[in-house]
Amino acid sequence: MNTLAKSMDDFRELMRRDQVFDIVNRPADNATVDMSHGVALYLESITKSFDGFRALDDLTLYIGDGELRCIIGPNGAGKTTLMDVITGKTRPDAGTAWFGNRINLLRLKEHEVAQRGIGRKFQKPTVYENHSVFENLELAMHANRGVVTSLTWRLNGEQADRIDEVLELIGLTGERDRLAGLLSHGQKQWLEIGSLLMQNPRLLLVDEPVAGMTGQETEATAELLTSLAGKHSVVVVEHDMDFVRSIARQVTVLHQGSVLAEGSMDQVQNNPRVREVYLGEEE
Amino acid sequence: MQSQSALSRLGRLHSGTAWAVLAVLAVVALVVVPVLHTVLPQDSPLYMPGWMVTLAGRFLCLALVALALDLIWGYTGILSLGHGVFFAMGGYVMGAHLTRVAHDDGSVPNFIQWLDYSDWPWYWAGFESFAFTAVMIALVPGVLAFIFGFLAFRSRVRGVYFAIITQALTFGGMHLFYRTETGFGGDTGLTDFDSLLGFDLAQAQLGLFLASAVVLIMAYLLCRWIVTSKLGRVLTAIRDAETRLRFTGYDPLRYKLFVWVVSAVLCGIAGALYVPQTGVINPSEMAPPQSIEMAIWVALGGRGTLAGAILGAGIVNVVKTWATSAYPDLWLYILGGIFIGVTLFLPHGVVGLLRRRKEASQ
């Protein structure tokens, strides 16, 4: 018994975290997100070329914890490529991308990025058309994603309540059991946002949320996104300048794959270079 | 508590009506057929001769194939035009067992002698045992499907490209088994079986039919369990919006691989039950048209409904049995006609048609 206790002590000594090499203490791939420095996303010197065309060119961008950030820029400025890099769809040629202080995004696949807490909404609303609204939200719910678990999965009361809560939030309570394919365009956009919320993400990437929405729907969307900020970090890519003006506190302007300007909407609008490349074309 | 929740899960597989229909069909297969075959006198008009029992048993095996294919195509949206290879693998494993049993006197079949072997080659070892064979029936198609599926799904091969490489897989398998050197009887395949588990095959028609029926019912319930679970909803989501699913945190690779292997194993079991009822397994089972025909069964019955797949396999094979004896030259035209007709007029198959009727009458 004594020998066992002694060898246990030896083992503990060996495993003392302050005594081993740093490489052994490297954060595990399944580390939980740590935003203790107040920054949700660190993107540094990201470069990505497609056949010689530099979609992203030495781009550096930080998103704060709980921040609502709008990213604008003319077509081809690299907005979608940026989203692809963050979510693991595209690997950059150079640069680093960290989610919080511990998660290296460049080592993760798409589904792993999503599991760590980054939700992405696409430009074209994508919902599971042959599932009901409720089932769409159930599939998106943050839970174990294993095959065997899903075979024996049953929703508990708490989870069902959470779904009802989100249904209320996105205004689809009345459509609970309808097939998602039968929803209107705006409702699908909302369902997709609701699906994102079910994942409990720390960071939401939202690509053109109000494309094809009516004025009233746009207003409601603006309200929803602003209410999400604080609890989640939200990055919105949008073309609709009125919409951006209505929600944005911080705006980043992308141009030719790198950051052209950053600041409040007023600052950005008065920036002469921004006026030249982007706003100038419109007004 | 555990068994109670398992029971309630079983109850939720189906509506009451559907359970009743299933029960009636099970009674027909497990009670009515044996009575018609054994109790009725041979001159009765309802007497079911042995050949008819065997024919029905073969249809049940093919229905199992359709079920397996529907799981992967109808529900997950992955079209396989190579399921014949899994069917044949199960068939060859069973054939190997039957061949060894037929040569339990220590002799070896001609095709082994022609290869200048005096004894069974190493890969024939173990097949004299039924238990070993039973494991291999699942393992051989399962492992083949796992390796192939892993490589294809990891590279994100999808849609028509995937269908084409499954054709290549079954085509390659066919040529491998056509070679005499492969040691499975070349183009003749394996035949001259006499007994299985000590039963004379000539007398075992009813037993094989019943085994096929029981396996089909169990496989149906298994598939039903899969498609009504959250796993089933994930599979349908892969079919409808795979990218969305990936960005929701699911790894489609695992799900696809799981259902692909399940499908291949079911197909292998079907092949293993089919072979003793036809008395032969040869490489023509792996010919590409065979696998395409399987897809037609599912398309005709109705993709994405398990009952549809079974129904489609039944309809096509009944027509085939009739046509290949009445108009042997026309059969392929008839099959082609069915396929074109279904594509143009019945996108949701026979089941879709019935469903539309029902909705229209309400």
Interface residues (C-beta under 8 A of the other chain):
Chain A: T87 K109 E110 H111 E112 A114 Q115 G119 R120 F122 T126 V127 Y128 E129 N130 H131 E135 E138 L139 A140 H142 R145 G146 V147 S150 L151 T152 W153 S195 Q199
Chain B: W225 I226 S229 K230 L231 R233 V234 T236 A237 D240 A241 T243 R244 L245 R246 F247 T248 G249 Y250 D251 P252 R254 Y255 F258
